[in-house]
Amino acid sequence: GQSLSVYPNPNSGKLNIRINGKIENSIIPYSIINNQGIIISFGQFNTSVSNNINLDLLNQPEGLYILSATVNGKKELVKFIVQK
């Protein structure tokens, strides 16, 4: 199963990313990709601090986005929609 979840989905540009389950590495890089394949935001989870990240994409247009992160050596992709 997926370790990553995005909620709410669809969202208005404010979203939460949660990592579930047992995580091998505490630092997990992530990126947000728009529907043109361009990385518009990136950062990293520190799961020793929190399994939750709040993101603000309010300056981005409506559309389909993809959260990409490598969790426990496996690349995971989660699609979500920004609707204003």
Salt bridges, closest charged atoms under 4 A:
ASP56 OD2 - LYS14 NZ 3.58
GLU76 OE2 - LYS74 NZ 3.76
